[in-house]
Amino acid sequence: MSMQRFAVELKRRTVGIAVRLAGGFVFYASDKAFEEMDGRTFARAREIERQLKKIAKRKELERRQFQANPRFA
């Protein structure tokens, strides 16, 4: 079986690659914002997308909270 690789994008920006293996897809992050997903295996490519969106949303909320109440500024 040849290895299939796919660029993974979020909001028109490449954030990593997914490598198809037996049993699913392994995600390799190219964007530091998603390094917590680096090396994880997902059963379906759609799961990668969902997790990326979840992390992006969390990081955006954290950024907004920090801007509203900067503790170390």
Secondary structure, 3 states (H helix, E strand, C coil): CCCEEEEEEECCEEEEEEEEECCEEEEEECCHHHHHHCCCEECCHHHHHHHHHHHHHHHHHHHHHHHHCCCCC
